[in-house]
């Protein structure tokens, strides 16, 4: 099995780094951000947009796709790539996040997670091997194993049980995956848990890192905890995960959090945060957040951000997108999502370039400045760092 991650450049002043992640003849430059396409499509945005916007990778949800349209469907369609026509890398999550969602989660045991289909109320028992079989049938490039996710306010006893399940399930999952795909044509990532307890985080990171995974994800964060708790949990895990493994922080999409986590050596991220914010009128720019719903933008002829090459900024004014969103127009939600996704792609590119050119501290500190607190007075000028 070849290592799918190659380290290219490390920052001298932090643990920030750039690299290349390869799978099935597809390449993503790290660090990268993945939009969430839960059902093989995002909300108001899809494959054609992702391809145009330069998205390197997306993540879909194997549990949701298993429920509808089902694994037999993907076999007949010759996999998710052929089905949705996205050109980049496709990750599939195991469905563990649905343990925090009302309507899906029933209970956990030492053996499995019990879910129900909220549309039919049919019950489904998910064991690690079954999740791997589903992801192989879907044909994703990267499969995330089944993990046990607890809320941010879990007790140490609850977190200990979750770590025990996560670690045990990881062993079952990687063994099963290698029996079906011994050369790792499909890459498979382990997930460490541990809540916000230092020793549990380190223990899980150690045990997951000792298995034959292609990458290591840090799960159970961005679930309602404070920013300090998030950073501490990730720092505890990254101190243990080997440098040669790609490090994936699940559920993070805030630009401020991303620069802080890149500073700790993290390589990839995913979240609904950028598009969710966009649909509610909050735009990301290189001068901070912009709240388009403020009255001062009602008659503005300015674009959301000057020099942005997205469909929204090239063609429409702040006044127009504000009008669309005020009226809950679907096209407004699509255009807003397009901008924030394009911002995220340019943002990650600037991160990579700043590390490569030895200017990472300058760019990091700029983003920390403009995204600290509530900055809704973003101007139209773009950050000049290339």
C-alpha atoms as one frame of an Amber mdcrd trajectory, in Angstrom:
protein
   0.000   0.000   0.000   1.461   3.346  -1.066   1.262   6.369   1.202  -1.459
   8.601  -0.235  -0.168  11.749   1.483   3.076  13.525   0.631   4.333  16.407
   2.754   5.649  19.311   0.646   6.488  22.310   2.868   6.455  23.109   6.587
   6.222  26.560   8.137   9.213  27.580  10.253   7.178  29.290  12.950   4.349
  26.807  13.520   3.185  23.317  12.574   1.382  24.574   9.457   2.232  22.522
   6.362   1.313  21.881   2.763   1.117  18.566   0.977  -0.564  16.466  -1.681
  -3.264  13.867  -1.128  -3.738  11.296  -3.930  -6.449   8.681  -4.400  -7.729
   6.925  -7.549  -5.792   9.274  -9.856  -7.418  12.275  -8.189  -5.350  14.871
  -6.359  -6.077  17.427  -3.656  -3.525  19.940  -2.462  -3.511  20.334   1.315
  -4.757  22.040   3.379  -8.191  21.779   1.739 -11.827  22.311   2.676 -14.699
  20.008   1.692 -18.245  21.282   1.141 -20.900  18.914   2.487 -22.971  17.114
  -0.153 -24.927  14.903   2.251 -27.236  13.326  -0.340 -24.753  13.525  -3.248
 -25.849  17.156  -3.564 -25.678  20.202  -1.319 -28.555  22.487  -0.388 -29.206
  24.769  -3.383 -25.793  23.838  -4.848 -24.465  20.780  -6.646 -21.802  19.099
  -8.762 -21.786  21.583 -11.656 -21.171  24.396  -9.181 -18.518  22.448  -7.268
 -16.648  21.689 -10.487 -16.734  25.340 -11.618 -15.690  26.656  -8.213 -12.516
  24.589  -8.022 -13.653  22.308  -5.209 -11.023  19.586  -4.739 -13.088  17.290
  -2.510 -16.562  16.909  -1.030 -18.065  14.676   1.643 -21.338  12.758   1.444
 -23.114  10.725   4.108 -23.110   6.953   3.662 -25.969   6.387   6.127 -28.257
   8.812   4.297 -27.307   7.350   0.906 -27.822   3.817   2.227 -31.367   4.765
   3.234 -32.031   6.454  -0.114 -31.321   5.537  -2.908 -29.592   2.436  -1.475
 -26.435   0.460  -2.210 -27.903  -1.582  -5.080 -28.676   1.679  -6.833 -25.037
   2.804  -6.622 -23.826  -0.550  -7.918 -26.090  -0.175 -10.949 -24.903   3.407
 -11.414 -21.255   2.260 -11.246 -20.526   4.384  -8.215 -21.129   7.831  -6.830
 -18.739   9.590  -9.221 -20.589   8.328 -12.266 -23.885   9.168 -10.594 -23.278
  12.777  -9.515 -20.518  13.719 -11.991 -18.269  15.437  -9.476 -14.678  15.448
 -10.738 -12.797  15.686  -7.455 -12.306  13.393  -4.469 -15.405  12.120  -2.670
 -15.320  11.197   1.019 -18.191   9.378   2.691 -18.881   9.783   6.388 -20.058
   6.776   8.363 -23.200   8.416   9.698 -21.797   8.808  13.200 -22.869  12.453
  13.335 -26.488  11.294  13.118 -26.020  10.046  16.688 -26.588  13.687  17.672
 -29.594  14.141  15.392 -33.142  13.725  16.616 -35.105  11.343  14.429 -32.142
   9.108  13.506 -30.456   7.796  16.644 -32.060   5.077  18.779 -29.267   3.672
  20.934 -25.667   2.440  20.986 -24.264  -0.870  22.189 -20.788  -2.377  22.368
 -21.452  -3.944  18.988 -23.361  -1.379  16.943 -25.249   1.872  16.556 -29.018
   1.556  16.145 -30.648   4.076  13.817 -34.073   4.525  12.321 -35.100   6.013
   9.013 -37.004   9.192   9.973 -39.101   8.878   6.809 -40.214   5.255   7.254
 -39.387   4.550  10.940 -37.631   1.370   9.775 -34.822   0.382  12.149 -31.248
  -0.269  11.017 -28.358  -1.762  12.987 -24.985  -0.426  11.874 -21.886  -2.443
  12.714 -18.403  -1.393  11.529 -18.221  -4.069   8.802 -21.628  -3.130   7.378
 -20.632   0.537   7.151 -17.509  -0.423   5.180 -19.601  -2.585   2.822 -21.949
   0.358   2.228 -19.077   2.733   1.453 -17.429   0.244  -0.902 -20.749  -0.156
  -2.725 -21.207   3.621  -2.970 -17.732   3.806  -4.498 -16.363   6.794  -2.620
 -12.661   7.578  -2.774 -12.304   7.782   1.009 -14.344   5.845   3.571 -14.701
   7.048   7.147 -15.134   4.242   9.685 -17.992   3.969  12.179 -17.233   5.861
  15.390 -19.084   6.569  18.621 -19.867  10.269  18.950 -20.965  11.859  22.226
 -22.144  15.454  22.819 -19.775  18.167  24.041 -21.137  18.001  27.580 -20.698
  14.218  27.934 -19.371  12.913  31.247 -15.963  11.289  31.439 -17.668   7.899
  31.815 -19.690   8.468  28.621 -16.556   9.626  26.802 -14.607   6.580  28.010
 -17.273   4.230  26.657 -17.303   6.084  23.351 -13.522   5.826  23.034 -13.638
   2.117  23.802 -16.299   1.561  21.127 -14.532   3.804  18.608 -11.194   2.053
  19.069 -12.709  -1.456  18.925 -14.854  -0.635  15.904 -11.837   0.849  14.111
  -9.996  -2.483  14.356 -12.992  -4.370  13.009 -13.470  -1.852  10.214  -9.869
  -1.797   8.959  -9.619  -5.601   9.048 -12.858  -5.922   7.090 -11.837  -3.252
   4.590  -8.516  -4.987   3.931 -10.294  -8.293   3.363 -12.358  -6.599   0.646
  -9.833  -4.070  -0.718  -6.344  -5.208   0.352  -4.452  -2.616  -1.712  -6.627
   0.268  -0.478  -7.965   1.328  -3.866 -10.486   3.097  -1.692  -8.649   4.905
   1.101  -9.956   4.465   4.623  -9.623   6.914   7.510  -9.792   6.181  11.211
 -11.445   8.601  13.633 -10.228   9.398  17.128 -12.623  10.511  19.838 -12.221
  11.376  23.526 -14.550  14.261  24.164 -12.714  17.098  25.864 -10.634  14.960
  28.183  -6.892  15.126  27.435  -5.891  11.573  28.309  -8.852  10.055  26.470
  -8.026  12.106  23.360  -4.415  11.004  23.448  -5.330   7.370  24.080  -7.758
   7.251  21.173  -5.328   9.066  18.844  -2.598   6.577  19.783  -4.724   3.485
  19.235  -6.206   4.703  15.953  -2.775   5.787  14.671  -1.366   2.291  15.301
  -3.820   0.770  12.812  -3.271   0.668   9.048  -5.351   3.712   8.157  -4.524
   6.012   5.249  -5.445   9.088   7.271  -6.574  10.041  10.757  -9.610  12.182
  11.516 -10.302  14.065  14.715 -13.991  13.632  15.446 -16.279  14.774  18.218
 -15.359  18.449  17.870 -17.383  21.406  16.542 -20.367  19.965  18.427 -21.148
  22.964  20.638 -17.973  23.317  22.700 -16.007  26.543  23.198 -13.237  27.546
  20.807 -10.649  26.913  23.524 -11.991  23.380  24.050 -11.887  22.738  20.303
  -8.279  23.846  19.992  -7.176  21.908  23.073  -8.811  18.668  21.897  -7.247
  18.942  18.445  -3.843  19.858  19.882  -3.956  16.818  22.176  -4.725  14.531
  19.226  -2.280  16.028  16.716   0.544  15.640  19.246   0.074  11.869  18.905
  -0.877  11.357  15.248   2.219  10.590  13.098   3.427  13.391  10.849   3.199
  11.223   7.728  -0.571  10.798   8.138  -3.015  13.324   6.699  -4.924  14.925
   9.590  -8.610  15.685   9.084 -10.647  17.778  11.545 -14.309  16.933  11.059
 -17.074  19.532  11.137 -15.011  22.742  11.046 -15.729  25.492   8.508 -15.214
  28.800  10.305 -12.234  30.648   8.718 -10.897  31.625  12.142 -11.001  28.035
  13.388  -9.385  26.785  10.195  -6.342  29.083  10.431  -5.910  28.129  14.086
  -6.089  24.424  13.246  -3.807  24.717  10.208  -1.363  26.324  12.643  -1.502
  23.048  14.619  -0.659  20.969  11.537  -4.142  19.968  10.338  -4.679  19.236
   6.652  -8.363  19.043   5.770 -11.769  20.148   6.989 -15.473  19.874   6.197
 -18.593  21.697   7.335 -22.019  23.018   6.373 -20.989  26.285   8.055 -20.109
  28.355   4.936 -23.260  27.504   2.972 -25.523  27.625   6.028 -24.245  31.128
   6.784 -24.652  32.136   3.152 -28.310  31.123   3.033 -28.957  33.341   6.050
 -27.172  36.357   4.566 -23.711  36.139   6.131 -20.937  36.286   3.556 -17.257
  35.525   4.067 -14.715  37.971   2.658 -11.003  38.552   3.155 -11.932  41.550
   5.302 -14.209  39.541   7.589 -17.887  38.655   7.702 -20.457  40.759   5.876
 -24.079  40.773   7.032 -26.021  41.551   3.873 -29.282  41.938   5.803 -28.131
  45.238   7.342 -30.101  48.209   6.042 -26.971  49.977   4.765 -26.719  47.437
   1.928 -30.292  47.935   0.670 -29.299  50.211  -2.216 -25.620  49.254  -2.542
 -24.273  48.756  -6.070 -21.088  47.158  -4.748 -20.397  43.441  -5.147 -20.034
  41.322  -2.023 -16.262  41.447  -2.549 -14.246  43.277  -5.193 -11.900  41.032
  -7.197 -13.903  37.904  -6.319 -14.478  35.877  -9.483 -17.613  34.039  -8.361
 -20.887  34.202 -10.283 -22.488  36.447  -7.668 -19.711  39.015  -7.382 -19.100
  39.220 -11.137 -22.737  39.849 -12.017 -24.811  41.196  -9.139 -24.851  43.877
  -6.459 -25.261  43.694  -2.721 -28.698  45.266  -3.181 -29.809  42.447  -5.493
 -28.623  39.522  -3.367 -30.091  41.201  -0.271 -33.439  41.493  -2.068 -33.355
  37.822  -3.090 -32.474  36.591   0.380 -34.998  38.863   2.069 -37.631  37.232
  -0.131 -36.249  33.711   0.518 -35.707  33.176  -3.195 -33.992  29.859  -4.063
 -31.725  31.577  -6.596 -30.539  33.925  -3.882 -29.643  30.968  -1.657 -27.768
  29.330  -4.541 -25.814  32.476  -5.442 -24.976  33.138  -1.798 -23.731  29.545
  -1.408 -21.652  29.909  -4.567 -19.872  32.933  -3.130 -19.050  31.389   0.228
 -17.821  28.159  -1.359 -15.671  30.110  -3.801 -14.320  32.147  -0.890 -13.395
  28.929   0.918 -11.526  27.628  -2.133  -9.590  30.910  -2.529  -9.040  31.051
   1.237  -7.498  27.566   1.315  -5.365  28.419  -1.731  -4.057  31.517   0.054
  -3.282  29.365   3.083  -1.273  26.947   0.928   0.531  29.741  -0.910   1.381
  31.646   2.262   2.925  28.520   3.810   4.842  27.746   0.614   6.192  31.307
   0.403   7.101  31.636   4.076   4.316  34.177   4.740   2.035  32.026   6.838
   2.205  34.093  10.094   1.237  37.234   8.157  -1.819  35.645   6.531  -2.841
  33.775   9.699  -2.720  36.957  11.766  -4.728  38.886   9.158  -7.540  36.314
   9.277  -7.415  36.212  13.078  -7.790  40.005  13.129 -10.736  40.301  10.748
 -12.611  37.200  11.986 -12.247  37.794  15.720 -15.528  38.785  17.300 -18.430
  40.058  15.241 -17.037  41.907  12.239 -19.978  42.764  10.027 -18.418  45.847
   8.496 -16.351  44.145   5.829 -15.278  46.401   3.031 -15.148  45.495  -0.626
 -11.361  45.306  -0.917  -9.760  41.868  -1.075  -6.741  40.701   0.882  -3.703
  41.292  -1.311  -1.726  38.264  -0.183  -1.249  35.892  -3.136
